[in-house]
Amino acid sequence: MKSVIVFASAMCLSWAADPGVEVFEKFVRPVLSGQCETCHSAKQKQALAGLRVDSREALLRGGKSGAAIVPGDPDASLLIRVLERQAGVPAMPPAGALPAETVRRVREWITAGAPYPIESAASKASGTWWSLRAIARPGVPAAGEGWARTPVDRFVAARHRDKGLTPSAEADRRTLIRRLSFDLTGLPPTMAEVRAFVEDKGDDAYDRLVERLLDSPRYGERWARHWMDVAHFAETDGYESDMMRANAWPYRDYLIRAFNEDKRWSRFIEEQVAGDVLYPSDRWALIATGFLAAGPWDSNTIPPFSPDRPDVLRAYALDRDDMVQTVMASFNSMTVHCARCHDHKFDPIPQKDHYALQAVFAGVDRANRPYDEDAAVHEKRQRLIRERLALDRRDAGAMARLREPARMADAAVWWKEAAARVPVWTVAAVGKVVSKGGVQFQVLPDHSLLASGPEPESDTMTVTLAGVKGPVTALRLEFPTHESLPLGGPGRSSMASFVISEVRVKVARGAEVEQVCVGRALADYEDAGAKAVALTDQRNDTTWRNYPRHGEYRQVVIPLEQALEVKDGESMVVEIDQRGVQMIGRVRFSITTAQLPERMALLPPLEDQLERARYAWIRKIDAELAAMPEPRMVFAATNHFTPSGWFAPVLFPRPVEVLERGEVEKPRGAVGAGALSAVAGLASRFQLENANDEGQRRAALARWLASRDNPLTWRSIANRVWHYHFGRGIVDTPNDFGRMGSQPTHPELLEWLAAEFRDSGGSLKRLHRLIVKSATYRQTSNANPEYVKADVDNRYLWRMNRVRLDAESLRDAVIAAAGRLDLTMGGPSVKQAVVGKGVASAPAPDYAAFDWDSAGAGRRSVYRYTFRTLADPFMDALNCPNASIMTASRVQSVDPLQALVLLNNPFMTRHAEHLASQAGADPVRELYRRVFLREPTEAEIAEGEHYIRQHGAANFARVLLNANEFMFVN
């Protein structure tokens, strides 16, 4: 027992034992650090007015005006006087008064004696905060003899003994089955199931009930919904347009499947961060990467605009920040995102760690990526995609395989056949070049033009070709690279891109210039948002570009509708319209007089045999992929997707630098991929075989997170599961195990659960059993007035917490009571709204217009289509969280709006009518059975019959659905 007490002391001093410390950490420290230390700390060569606020001793010592605080006497404390902006003292902070509640909290702290927890810089650097220490399994206390059912109870009983508490009696069986059913499946039991459990006299009846519910497919649906809160999953982008995501739902189905299969927790982590890399043949592991893309995405900025614009760079940085926050808060319960602008103010997380984590995700974007239901087809497609990317990047392994004799021979055959479909091109000399925007051109020895000088926002370059003789059947524009251009060109922008909206071919006959009719342009590269046809469609609002394939030769062929005879004294003229400060860097013109082949090939001018082989194999892979069946799609993290506008995959991870104050205009040095330096025993920077392979970065982070030596990972999930069972975690800030979060009320229990969960294989269902089979969980929720005085929040679990049904459980319970629950699993979500068009292209869901008798209306809430910015008012009123932010713990508010929607919302009124229609000849009894899962008393029968005679059965059903007995779990 002595060792347990020593361990508890080593773990932490609970805030519950010293409320002054909690006030300091939550309210006072942020004021001192965020508002005062800029001028009054050791960071300055000379603290203003000689006052420092970065330690208790400094506050007591004070500055030129005396002590800053007088413990126990806020009215005598200078700090209070300046914060309250009293007469005769400088008003602080200078920028404006703090909220009155904040100042009140500072007063409260000084009144409590101004406790100031000490943590030195060395302590912070070594990671000695309780959550960062290595997990050390404590011994199970001997407390709770005669009451304890699992080791959980003995830890709880030890705290009861310390606090002078005793546990409550066990709840009755009807309460237990209802509690367990909602807890494990999110649905109420049926009346038949309640009766069967109440009448089951077997000693193992409760254990069998637990197993039945854990084996139910409804279990996965319930616990997937919990994780969707943490991942802030929704099926729209958020931001201004809130564009819809047609393929987000497969990730939800992955979660349901993973929880039902009781997937090992380390594997669950690995799949969501890097499943496509670590388990490339498993389609579900690829779908799991929907986790990284589950949050909001700035579709208003990223796709439409060039990625070298500051606002787009900022959007990409914020996008990576969201991925970092999602991963680290979800799996490690740490607020790493607080270190985006500066070193973390409270936790040992330097700014470099934040950007090292950003570097992990610098090579992926949020987009639709393909997968296949058929395992063999999926494996083949993913293998081809990986090989294609490796050849694009010229990875050493891919180039070594390319050198194999058989591959080189195959490539030579392909090249020969393709070359036979290439017409003979003659390079045209340049006679004259004119640029409307003043761009200057140098004619190189190969007759190409190299641009320099101004870079206008738009330009039309007119090139007169010299020495061209007919009959010309086609024109070719080549865009070679050049070492003087950014990234090798062939564009002049910082991204080496250029944008062309139109190409016109003309013939100059003396003073007359006549336009030539041209056919559909062909290009050796295009994407969904920039087709080559745009070059000859006579429209300025369509474009073709080379982005993102910088540093690569490009070419365009423009067939002429009729062969053009260019006679002596005549000239061929080419006009090129360019847009968006994306100018051509180098261009060359060629013509052909040959009849164009039916399947014309566009081959780059490659002489090196290995480069020819690389090009050939890329084209062969493209042909294989094109011949495969149409894949399914999932919205996920990916570096392989169909480009749209400027939004396109990057071959190599984007460079990531530490940003001063998080501003993209102030880079302060590049960082490599890594994680937290405060976790002892795990490398904070990843040693990668190929740093340009973004998949290796994510795989390294996935292994770091899933390591048995990462104490944050195992404490985090143990606490989350406890939170969902009891309504409050052992640490009641599930996403924050740092100094700004709470400390554990039962530190030894959390430590034991984390070690037990980790060492027994990471089975969530086993963890559930330990908790729900405990005597602690099985207690009644009845209050004890004496204990309420000592522990009003029931932090020490002397009873079970009484909780209101969350929005989804309440909604599903209403549908179940009405006999209309549709238990169809999986597939696309149901839009329980009439979706029209809003401002611009944004969706506009009309929830009031939805027909609650239509197909899909009875599906479980987990399959409900969720909009971020236009939430269902019914669910919103019941505290269903805003999916634009991570929700570690749902709010449980009580307000008049809830009463109004529960009485009057069309969902409630229609289902009350359906419920009443099921009531039969004895409506009061049947409605009580369906809603309360019990028989009514004689008084309740009389009262109910009287009400029905006056107001009808549907209104009586509505009253029961609004009763606390239905809406709360005891």
KASUL-V143433 format. One record per backbone hydrogen bond with DSSP energy under -0.5 kcal/mol. CO is the residue of the C=O (numbers start at 1). NH is the residue of the N-H. If there is no record, write none. Layout:
((CO,NH) (CO,NH))
This chain:
((1,5) (2,6) (3,7) (4,8) (5,9) (6,10) (7,11) (8,12) (12,14) (14,17) (14,18) (15,18) (18,21) (18,22) (19,23) (20,24) (21,25) (22,26) (23,27) (23,28) (24,29) (27,31) (28,32) (29,33) (30,34) (31,35) (31,36) (32,36) (32,37) (36,39) (36,40) (39,48) (40,53) (41,44) (47,50) (48,51) (49,64) (55,59) (56,60) (57,61) (58,62) (59,68) (59,69) (63,66) (66,63) (67,78) (68,79) (70,73) (73,76) (74,77) (76,78) (77,81) (78,82) (79,83) (80,84) (81,86) (82,92) (86,89) (93,96) (99,103) (100,104) (101,105) (102,106) (103,107) (104,108) (105,109) (106,110) (107,111) (108,112) (109,114) (110,72) (110,113) (120,124) (121,125) (122,126) (123,128) (124,127) (129,132) (129,133) (130,133) (144,147) (144,148) (150,153) (150,154) (151,154) (151,155) (152,156) (153,157) (154,158) (155,159) (156,160) (157,161) (158,162) (159,163) (160,164) (160,165) (161,164) (169,780) (172,176) (173,177) (174,178) (175,179) (176,180) (177,181) (178,182) (179,183) (180,184) (181,185) (181,186) (181,187) (182,186) (190,194) (191,195) (192,196) (193,197) (194,198) (195,199) (196,200) (199,201) (202,205) (204,208) (205,209) (206,210) (207,211) (208,212) (209,213) (210,214) (211,215) (212,216) (213,216) (216,219) (216,220) (217,221) (218,222) (219,223) (220,224) (221,225) (222,226) (223,227) (224,228) (225,229) (226,229) (226,230) (227,231) (228,233) (229,232) (229,887) (235,245) (237,297) (238,242) (241,843) (243,237) (244,246) (245,248) (247,635) (248,251) (248,252) (249,253) (250,254) (251,255) (252,256) (253,257) (254,258) (255,259) (256,260) (257,261) (258,263) (259,262) (264,268) (265,269) (266,270) (267,271) (268,272) (269,273) (270,274) (271,275) (272,292) (274,277) (274,278) (275,279) (277,280) (279,282) (281,283) (282,286) (283,287) (284,288) (286,289) (287,290) (288,291) (289,292) (289,293) (289,637) (291,294) (294,234) (297,299) (298,301) (298,302) (301,305) (303,646) (303,647) (306,309) (309,313) (310,314) (311,315) (312,316) (313,317) (314,318) (315,319) (316,320) (317,321) (318,322) (319,323) (320,324) (321,325) (322,326) (323,327) (324,328) (325,329) (326,330) (327,331) (328,332) (328,334) (329,333) (333,737) (334,336) (335,338) (336,339) (337,340) (341,661) (347,349) (348,350) (349,344) (350,353) (350,354) (351,355) (352,356) (353,357) (354,358) (355,359) (356,360) (356,674) (357,360) (357,361) (358,361) (359,362) (361,364) (362,654) (365,367) (365,638) (367,636) (369,634) (371,632) (374,378) (375,379) (376,380) (377,381) (378,382) (379,383) (380,384) (381,385) (382,386) (383,387) (384,388) (385,389) (386,390) (387,391) (388,392) (389,393) (390,394) (390,395) (395,399) (396,400) (397,401) (398,402) (399,403) (401,404) (404,407) (404,408) (405,409) (406,410) (407,411) (408,412) (409,413) (410,414) (411,415) (412,416) (413,417) (414,418) (415,419) (416,420) (418,421) (419,422) (421,423) (421,601) (423,425) (425,427) (426,591) (429,431) (429,466) (432,464) (434,462) (435,438) (438,454) (440,452) (442,444) (442,450) (444,447) (448,444) (449,451) (449,587) (450,442) (452,440) (457,581) (459,578) (460,436) (461,463) (461,576) (462,434) (462,464) (463,465) (463,574) (464,431) (464,432) (465,572) (466,429) (472,564) (473,560) (474,592) (475,558) (476,478) (476,590) (477,556) (478,588) (479,554) (482,485) (485,488) (486,489) (488,482) (489,551) (490,585) (490,586) (493,496) (496,491) (497,493) (498,546) (499,579) (500,544) (502,577) (504,575) (505,516) (506,573) (507,509) (507,514) (508,510) (508,571) (509,512) (512,509) (514,507) (517,561) (517,562) (520,559) (522,557) (527,530) (530,527) (531,534) (532,535) (533,536) (534,537) (535,503) (539,542) (544,500) (546,549) (548,550) (549,552) (554,479) (555,524) (556,477) (557,522) (557,559) (558,475) (559,519) (563,565) (564,472) (564,566) (565,567) (566,470) (567,570) (569,510) (571,508) (572,465) (573,506) (574,463) (575,504) (576,461) (577,501) (577,502) (578,459) (579,582) (581,583) (582,499) (583,492) (585,451) (587,449) (588,478) (589,428) (590,476) (591,426) (592,473) (592,474) (597,600) (598,600) (601,603) (604,606) (608,612) (609,613) (610,614) (611,615) (612,616) (613,617) (614,618) (615,619) (616,620) (617,621) (618,622) (619,623) (620,624) (621,625) (622,626) (623,627) (624,628) (625,628) (632,371) (634,369) (634,636) (636,367) (638,365) (643,528) (644,647) (646,648) (647,644) (656,671) (658,660) (658,668) (659,662) (660,663) (662,664) (663,666) (666,660) (669,658) (673,686) (676,679) (678,680) (679,682) (684,675) (686,688) (690,693) (692,694) (693,696) (693,697) (694,698) (695,699) (696,700) (697,701) (698,702) (699,703) (700,704) (701,705) (702,706) (703,707) (704,707) (707,710) (709,711) (710,714) (711,715) (712,716) (713,717) (714,718) (715,719) (716,720) (717,721) (718,722) (719,723) (720,724) (721,725) (722,726) (723,727) (730,732) (730,745) (733,736) (738,741) (744,747) (746,750) (747,751) (748,752) (749,753) (750,754) (751,755) (752,756) (753,757) (754,758) (755,759) (756,760) (757,762) (758,761) (762,265) (762,764) (763,767) (764,768) (765,769) (766,770) (767,771) (768,772) (769,773) (771,774) (774,778) (776,779) (778,171) (780,800) (784,788) (785,789) (786,790) (787,791) (791,794) (794,797) (798,168) (801,803) (803,969) (806,810) (807,811) (808,812) (809,813) (810,814) (811,815) (812,816) (813,817) (814,818) (815,820) (816,819) (821,823) (822,860) (829,831) (830,832) (830,865) (831,833) (833,835) (834,836) (834,846) (836,838) (836,844) (839,842) (842,838) (844,836) (845,847) (846,834) (847,850) (850,852) (851,854) (854,857) (856,859) (858,822) (860,863) (861,864) (863,830) (865,867) (866,235) (872,876) (873,877) (874,878) (875,880) (876,879) (881,883) (882,885) (886,888) (895,898) (895,899) (896,900) (897,901) (898,902) (899,903) (900,904) (901,905) (905,908) (905,909) (906,910) (907,911) (908,912) (909,913) (910,914) (911,915) (912,916) (913,917) (914,918) (915,918) (916,919) (919,922) (922,926) (923,927) (924,928) (925,929) (926,930) (927,931) (928,932) (928,933) (928,934) (937,941) (938,942) (939,943) (940,944) (941,945) (942,946) (943,947) (944,948) (945,949) (946,950) (947,951) (947,952) (948,952) (952,956) (953,957) (954,958) (955,959) (956,960) (957,961) (958,962) (959,962) (960,963) (963,966) (963,967) (964,968) (967,805) (968,970) (969,803))
